[in-house]
Every structure is written in structure tokens, then in C-alpha cells.
Amino acid sequence: MLASNTGDIHDVIIIGAGISGLSAAKHLKESNFENILILEAKDRIGGRIYTKRSSKVNWVDLGASYIGPNQVNILRIAKQFEIKTYKVFSDGLSIDYVEGKRTVYTSNGLGYDSEILNTDLKNFLQLLDDMGKEVPLEAPWLCAKAKEWDEMTYKEFIEKTCRVRSVKEKAYSISTDLFSADAYELSLLFVLWYIKMGGGTYSLFSNENGAQERKIDGGAMQICEKIVEYLGVQKVMLNKAVYSIKSENNYELIKTLDGCEFKSRNVILAIPPCVQAKIHFSPALPALRNQMLQRFPMGCVMKCILYYNKPFWRENGFCGVSTIPSLEFSATQGTYDDSKPNGEYPSLMGFVFAKKNRELYQLDVSDRKERLCQSLARIFECKEALTPIHYEEYNWAEDQYCGGGYSGLCPPGFLTRYGATIREPVGRIHFAGTETAKIWYGYMDGAIEAGERAALEVISCLNNSN
């Protein structure tokens, strides 16, 4: 059965009601283009942003959540809709486990009690920053050393550059922390490009003045909800999984799994590349884009939050931040304090990445929770970690309309062969999503920039057609 408005030809149909697609729609409306529609495959908006609300947690971000002071796009929209942010708790000591050795250090420190090792790590991070400066933001494949760096894995670079095992472990943790992937999966050029887009290693890894400094009070999905309220709820249709896009003479014909058809003069695809690959296009996509979609996998991440009667880590002088590059004992590679800004709902959030994710996925929820509790008890040296009062988790690898998280990964050889196709329009079809961002790739801020850029492309097309 067709939807009641399928006879209409829209100016723009946006596929995907995540923050990128919604930002595109918002920019179109602000530019006086309101004949738009958003189709979302899920039963909710938000995409890779997912705020769960319940009496046991008040609210919790199971997807994207962190905001840095230099992420001007998301801060601008938060200010526009009077959405408050708060600083993540960072008072106290952080914990590092490297080669099985526990090190306690001040927040934003490097985590070694040896000045020599700290110097080695600083030198490695500085090398990444210096090499990243040579990578063009909008076109990394045009870098003078693009071929050399793109054909080298990040793992090969670590083995070539780092001589001390403990520094290697920290270097390897960059691939899991930033990309939710293992180092052998990543092109060195991609890693350098990503670091440059995020303002450098300090900006990406720091809590104070860095990418993990803030969160949104009440949950990140408020941004999406406020945009939908601004657009009008009638502009968004849920449970509309698109399986076909066919180009007709003067419009695109879009079909969804529930039997609806829609027509639009322009289309913005604001969904992950691996999900775009599930859509049937007629005529077929250009060869390079088709090949690109086959080679653009997602990272693998699970977010786990354990709630307690009291914040035992704070009482013991810790801020809740830990990094565990070695995976021998730990079920999580890193933790953060996830308590509410007023200290209520004391909780620790753990990330489970890549191969550790695939390992823990084989367990049932209760066993996974137990493994996490045991890990936290050892990390914080406190038995109170063994007795949480509530547990939440979300494995993004199970999400068929995201395919994983945080974002798409560029394997060796990808950017120099297919990078130019990532955001290049195909006829009347345009592309958004954080994977097409020119800044803050993988973050909400980059997703917004990408959505607004796609909207500008469409506006240009509409103005030219008039």
C-alpha cells in the first residue's frame, strides 16, 4: 500500500534520521526549502545517537555522547535550542594498565612512572601530529606521501616506530579507543587524517579541553528531538527502510520495505556506507562508488554501564578514567565516570572494542556483566565494583541499520583508490553522514558538518533548476 503523500514530488528526501540527516533538513528549512521528507528505517530517530530513559538510569547515552570545546557545530546547535552541556567528572586520579603493571596518574597525564617512557610516548604522539599536518583535510589522497602511508597499516607503523613494548601497547590502544578497531585493520594515512580532523592527539585524547570534556545534560538525543520539533514531526517517517532508489526522468523513485513509494527531485543519503550497500540503485552506481561501498566496514564497539549505590572510585580518589591496552585480564579497554552531573546515579561506563567485543559477544548478558565487574574490581582495587545495582549495554555490531560503530574504517589502500568518491554526488543523490565529514570524522560534530554540506549541494541544485 502506498503512503498517502506518495503522489507528491518532494524537493528533497533524506534517508536517515540521525544527527547528520536531521542537520541537513534543518539547514534546508532555514534556507526556506520546506518541501522535504525524512525516511528512517528504525522505530526511533537518532541513528548512532541513542538515549535510553528509565527510572533506573534517568537517562543514559548508549551511543554517541561526548563533546569537545572545539566542536563548534554541535555546540552551536545546542545553544540554538537551549540545550545544556556539562563537564564530565575529572577530579582525581586516572589509572593505566600497561604490560600488567598498574600506574596511577593525574588526569590528562600520560600514565607512566618512568620519565623515559613518558618521553617516548610523547615523541610518538608528536610524530603522529607532525605527519598529520601534511595531510590535506578535504582530500587526504592528495598528500605527497599518500601512496606510501595508505599502503602501510597502522600496526606496521607502530612496529617500525616504537621500540619499547609498553609504548607499543599505548600506541595500539589508539586504534581501539579512536576507531574501535585493531591496528592491522587501519591505513596509516587514515589514522593521520583522522587525527588532523580532530585537532591533534591532545585534542582527541584529553578530557579537559579535549573531545571527552562534555556531555549533554539529559542525553545527546535531545539534539535530534529538538531538530524534529523544529522541522515538524510530520516531516519524519519511521520504520521506512529504503531498499530501492530508481532514477526517473525528473525525479528519484524511492521504495521502502513496507511497500511505500516516494518521489523526490533530490536525495540525501545520511546513513553509513555499509548500509548504503544494501540499497538497489537503478541505474547502478558508478563502478568506483560501488567498489568503495564494499570496502568501507564499520568499527566494532559495545558500550556497557554499571550502576552503583555510591561512587566508590571517587571516594578512593579516582576520576573513573582508566585505560587498559593489555587485554589479558580485562573485559573492557577503558572506563569513564558516567554519573549524572549532580552526582546522582553513580555509574562507570566501559567500552568493549574489536576482538574483545567479538569474544564477549559469545557470552550471555549475565556472564558479560560478571566479567566486567571482575575487571573493574581489579582496575580500581575495590570489591564494591562487584555489586552493581543495575546494568545497561548496547552492542552496535548488532544494529543492522548502523552495522557497528563508531564509524566507517578506511583499510590500507582505500583512500588513495576510493577516497574521492566518498562525498561525490551521483546524479541527484548526495551523501551525508560522519564518514563524509571534513572535520571531526566519527563525531557528532562531523556528522552535522557533513549534513549541512550536503544540504548546500542540494540547495545549489534546486536554485539552478529554477
C-alpha positions in Angstrom: 0.0 0.0 0.0 1.3 3.4 -0.9 1.7 6.3 1.6 -1.0 9.0 1.3 1.5 11.5 0.0 3.5 9.4 -2.4 2.0 11.2 -5.4 3.8 14.4 -4.3 7.3 15.1 -5.6 9.4 16.4 -2.8 12.3 18.7 -3.3 14.5 16.6 -1.1 14.1 13.2 0.6 16.7 12.5 3.3 17.3 8.9 4.1 18.4 8.5 7.7 17.1 10.5 10.8 20.4 10.6 12.6 22.0 13.9 13.5 23.6 14.2 10.0 20.3 13.8 8.1 18.4 15.9 10.6 21.1 18.7 10.3 20.7 18.6 6.6 16.9 19.0 6.9 17.3 21.8 9.4 19.7 23.7 7.1 17.2 23.3 4.2 14.4 24.7 6.2 16.5 27.6 7.4 17.1 28.3 3.7 13.4 28.3 3.0 13.2 24.8 1.4 10.5 23.0 3.3 9.2 20.5 0.7 11.3 17.8 2.4 10.8 14.4 4.0 13.0 12.2 6.1 12.7 8.4 5.9 14.1 6.4 8.9 14.5 2.6 8.9 14.3 2.3 12.7 11.5 2.9 15.1 13.3 5.9 16.5 15.3 8.9 15.4 19.0 9.5 16.3 20.9 6.9 14.3 24.2 6.4 16.2 22.9 8.6 19.0 20.7 6.6 21.4 19.5 8.0 24.7 17.6 5.5 26.8 15.3 6.8 29.5 14.0 4.8 32.5 13.6 5.2 36.3 16.7 3.0 36.9 19.0 5.2 34.9 17.1 8.5 34.5 18.8 8.8 31.1 21.9 7.2 29.6 23.6 7.6 26.2 24.2 4.2 24.8 25.6 5.7 21.6 27.5 9.0 20.8 27.7 11.4 23.7 30.9 13.3 24.1 31.5 16.9 23.0 34.7 18.9 23.0 35.1 22.7 23.3 36.4 23.0 19.7 33.4 21.2 18.2 31.7 24.3 17.1 28.9 22.8 15.1 27.2 20.8 17.8 27.8 23.5 20.4 26.1 26.0 18.0 23.0 23.8 17.7 22.9 23.1 21.4 23.0 26.8 22.1 20.3 27.5 19.5 17.9 25.0 21.2 19.0 26.0 24.7 20.3 22.5 25.4 22.8 22.5 28.3 26.1 20.6 28.4 28.1 19.7 31.5 31.7 18.8 32.2 32.4 15.1 32.6 33.7 14.4 36.1 37.5 14.5 36.0 38.6 15.3 39.6 41.0 12.7 40.9 43.5 10.2 39.6 43.4 8.1 36.4 44.6 4.5 36.1 46.6 2.8 33.4 47.5 -0.9 33.0 50.4 -1.5 30.7 52.2 -4.8 30.5 50.2 -5.9 33.5 51.5 -3.0 35.6 49.1 -0.6 37.3 50.0 3.1 37.1 48.1 5.9 38.8 48.5 9.4 37.3 46.9 12.8 37.3 44.1 13.5 34.8 45.4 14.3 31.3 48.8 12.8 32.2 50.5 10.1 30.1 50.4 7.2 32.7 54.0 6.2 33.1 56.1 6.5 36.3 59.2 6.5 34.1 60.2 9.8 32.5 61.9 7.9 29.7 58.7 6.1 28.8 56.7 9.3 29.0 59.2 10.9 26.7 59.0 8.0 24.2 55.2 8.2 24.2 55.2 12.0 23.8 57.6 11.7 20.9 55.3 9.1 19.2 52.2 11.3 19.6 54.2 14.3 18.3 55.2 12.3 15.3 51.6 11.4 14.5 50.7 15.1 14.9 53.6 16.3 12.7 52.8 13.7 9.9 49.1 14.6 10.1 49.9 18.2 9.3 51.0 17.1 5.9 47.6 15.5 5.1 45.0 17.8 3.3 41.8 18.0 5.3 39.4 17.7 2.3 41.5 15.4 0.2 44.0 13.2 2.1 44.7 11.2 -1.1 46.4 14.3 -2.5 49.1 14.2 0.3 52.6 14.0 -1.1 53.2 10.7 0.8 49.6 9.4 0.3 50.5 6.2 -1.5 53.3 5.2 0.9 51.2 6.0 4.0 48.0 4.5 2.6 49.6 1.2 1.8 51.0 0.9 5.3 48.9 -0.4 8.2 48.9 1.5 11.5 50.2 -1.7 13.0 53.2 -1.7 10.6 53.9 1.9 11.5 53.9 1.1 15.3 56.2 -1.8 14.9 58.6 0.3 12.7 58.5 3.3 15.0 58.1 2.1 18.6 60.9 0.2 20.2 59.6 -0.2 23.8 56.9 -2.8 24.3 54.9 -0.7 26.8 54.9 2.3 24.4 53.7 0.0 21.7 50.8 -1.1 23.8 49.7 2.5 24.3 50.1 3.1 20.5 48.0 0.1 19.8 45.3 1.4 22.2 44.8 4.4 19.9 43.3 2.1 17.3 40.8 0.7 19.7 40.0 4.0 21.5 39.6 6.1 18.4 38.4 3.6 15.8 37.0 0.6 17.8 39.2 -1.5 15.5 42.6 -3.3 15.6 45.7 -1.6 14.3 46.1 -4.1 11.4 42.7 -3.0 10.0 43.6 0.6 9.5 45.5 2.6 6.9 48.2 4.8 8.4 47.0 7.6 6.1 43.5 7.2 7.5 44.8 7.4 11.1 46.8 10.6 10.3 43.8 12.2 8.5 41.5 11.4 11.4 44.0 12.8 13.9 44.2 16.1 11.9 40.4 16.3 11.6 40.2 16.1 15.4 42.7 18.8 16.0 45.6 16.6 17.0 46.3 13.8 19.6 46.0 16.0 22.6 42.6 17.3 21.5 41.3 13.7 20.8 42.5 12.1 24.0 42.1 14.8 26.6 39.2 15.2 28.9 40.0 18.8 29.9 39.8 20.9 26.7 39.5 17.8 24.7 37.0 15.6 22.8 35.8 13.9 26.0 35.3 17.1 28.0 31.5 17.4 28.0 28.2 15.6 27.5 24.6 16.8 27.1 22.6 17.1 30.3 19.6 14.9 29.7 21.1 12.9 26.8 22.5 13.6 23.4 19.3 12.6 21.6 17.8 15.9 22.7 19.6 17.5 19.8 17.8 15.2 17.4 14.5 15.6 19.2 14.7 19.4 19.1 15.5 19.4 15.4 12.5 17.2 14.7 10.3 19.5 16.8 11.6 22.5 14.7 11.0 20.7 11.4 7.6 19.3 12.4 7.1 15.7 13.3 5.2 15.1 10.1 8.5 15.6 8.2 9.9 12.3 9.7 8.6 8.9 8.9 9.8 6.0 11.0 10.0 2.3 10.1 10.7 3.2 6.5 13.7 1.0 5.4 14.7 2.0 1.9 15.6 -0.9 -0.4 15.4 0.8 -3.9 16.3 4.1 -5.5 15.5 4.4 -9.2 16.2 7.5 -11.3 13.3 8.6 -13.5 13.3 11.5 -15.9 12.8 14.3 -13.4 12.8 12.6 -10.0 14.1 9.7 -7.9 11.7 6.9 -7.1 12.3 5.5 -3.6 10.8 2.3 -2.3 10.6 1.0 1.2 10.3 -2.5 2.6 6.7 -1.8 3.9 5.5 -1.2 0.3 5.6 2.6 0.2 6.9 4.7 -2.7 8.1 8.2 -2.6 9.3 10.7 -5.3 11.9 13.4 -4.9 13.9 15.7 -7.1 17.0 15.2 -4.9 18.1 12.6 -2.3 20.5 12.8 0.6 21.8 9.5 1.9 22.7 10.1 5.5 23.4 6.5 6.5 26.6 4.6 6.9 28.3 3.4 3.7 27.9 -0.3 4.6 24.2 0.3 4.9 24.0 2.1 1.6 25.4 -1.0 0.1 22.2 -2.8 0.9 20.1 -0.5 -1.4 19.4 -1.4 -5.0 20.2 1.5 -7.3 18.9 1.9 -10.8 20.9 2.7 -12.8 23.7 1.0 -11.0 26.1 3.2 -9.1 29.4 4.1 -10.8 32.0 1.4 -10.5 34.3 3.2 -8.1 31.5 4.1 -5.7 30.1 0.5 -5.8 33.6 -0.8 -5.1 34.1 1.8 -2.3 30.9 0.7 -0.5 32.2 -2.9 -0.5 35.5 -1.8 1.2 34.2 0.5 3.9 33.5 -1.6 7.1 32.4 -0.3 10.4 34.2 -0.5 13.7 33.1 -2.8 16.4 32.0 -1.4 19.8 29.8 -2.2 22.8 29.0 0.3 25.4 28.4 -1.0 28.9 27.4 0.9 32.0 27.4 -0.4 35.6 25.4 1.5 38.3 26.3 1.5 42.0 24.8 2.7 45.3 27.7 5.1 45.7 30.7 6.3 43.6 33.4 4.2 45.3 36.0 5.3 42.8 35.5 9.0 43.7 35.7 8.2 47.4 39.0 6.5 46.8 40.4 9.5 44.9 39.8 8.4 41.3 38.1 10.2 38.5 36.8 7.0 36.9 39.1 7.1 33.8 41.2 4.0 33.1 42.9 2.7 30.0 43.9 -1.0 29.7 45.8 -1.6 26.4 46.6 -5.2 27.6 43.6 -7.4 27.3 44.8 -10.4 29.3 42.5 -9.8 32.3 40.1 -7.0 31.4 36.8 -7.2 29.7 37.0 -3.5 28.9 39.7 -1.5 27.3 38.7 1.7 29.1 36.3 3.3 31.6 34.8 6.7 32.3 32.7 8.1 35.1 29.1 8.2 33.7 27.3 9.6 36.7 24.8 12.4 36.2 26.2 16.0 36.5 24.8 16.3 40.1 26.5 13.1 41.1 23.2 11.0 41.1 23.0 7.6 39.5 26.7 6.8 40.2 28.0 4.7 37.3 31.1 3.6 35.4 30.9 3.2 31.6 33.2 0.7 29.8 34.0 0.4 26.1 34.4 -3.1 24.6 36.1 -2.9 21.2 37.1 -5.0 18.3 38.4 -8.5 19.1 37.4 -8.2 22.8 33.9 -7.3 21.6 33.7 -10.4 19.4 35.0 -12.5 22.4 32.5 -11.2 24.9 29.6 -11.4 22.5 29.8 -15.1 22.7 28.7 -14.9 26.4 25.3 -14.2 27.7 24.4 -10.9 29.3 24.9 -12.1 32.9 28.3 -13.6 32.2 29.4 -10.4 30.3 28.3 -8.3 33.3 30.2 -10.6 35.7 33.4 -10.3 33.6 33.1 -6.5 33.6 32.6 -6.4 37.4 35.6 -8.5 37.9 37.6 -6.3 35.6 36.5 -3.1 37.4 37.3 -4.6 40.8 40.8 -5.2 39.7 41.3 -1.9 37.9 40.1 0.2 40.9 41.2 -2.3 43.5 37.8 -2.2 45.2 35.4 -5.1 45.9 32.5 -2.7 45.7 32.8 -2.9 41.9 31.5 -6.5 42.2 28.0 -5.5 43.3 26.3 -3.1 40.8 22.6 -2.4 41.3 21.9 -2.1 37.6 23.5 -2.8 34.2 23.0 -1.4 30.7 24.7 -2.4 27.5 24.3 -1.8 23.7 26.3 -3.7 21.1 26.4 -1.6 18.0 27.6 -4.5 15.9 24.1 -6.0 16.3 22.4 -2.9 14.9 21.6 -3.7 11.3 21.0 -0.1 10.3 24.3 1.1 11.7 26.5 -2.0 11.2 28.8 -1.2 14.1 30.5 1.9 15.5 31.7 4.4 15.9 32.2 5.0 12.2 33.5 3.6 8.9 37.1 2.4 8.8 39.5 3.0 5.9 41.7 -0.1 5.4 45.0 0.0 3.6 44.8 1.3 0.0 41.3 2.6 0.4 41.7 6.4 0.5 44.1 6.7 -2.5 41.8 4.4 -4.6 38.3 5.4 -3.5 38.5 8.4 -1.2 37.5 10.9 -3.8 34.1 9.1 -4.2 33.1 9.2 -0.5 31.2 12.5 -0.7 31.0 13.0 -4.5 27.3 13.2 -5.6 25.9 10.7 -8.1 23.4 12.5 -10.2 20.6 13.7 -7.9 21.9 11.6 -5.0 24.0 13.4 -2.4 25.8 11.9 0.6 26.0 13.0 4.3 26.9 11.1 7.5 30.0 11.5 9.6 32.0 9.4 7.1 31.8 12.3 4.6 32.9 14.9 7.2 35.8 17.3 6.6 36.3 17.9 10.3 35.8 15.7 13.4 35.2 12.5 11.4 33.4 9.9 13.6 31.9 12.5 15.9 28.5 14.2 16.1 30.2 17.5 15.2 31.5 16.0 11.9 28.1 14.5 11.2 26.5 17.9 11.5 29.1 19.5 9.2 28.5 16.7 6.6 24.7 17.2 6.8 24.9 20.9 6.3 27.4 20.5 3.4 25.1 18.0 1.7 22.2 20.5 2.2 24.2 23.2 0.5 24.8 20.9 -2.5 21.1 20.3 -2.8 20.2 24.0 -2.5 22.6 24.8 -5.3 20.9 22.1 -7.5 17.4 23.4 -6.6 18.4 27.0 -7.4 19.9 26.0 -10.7 16.9 24.1 -11.7 14.7 27.1 -11.0 
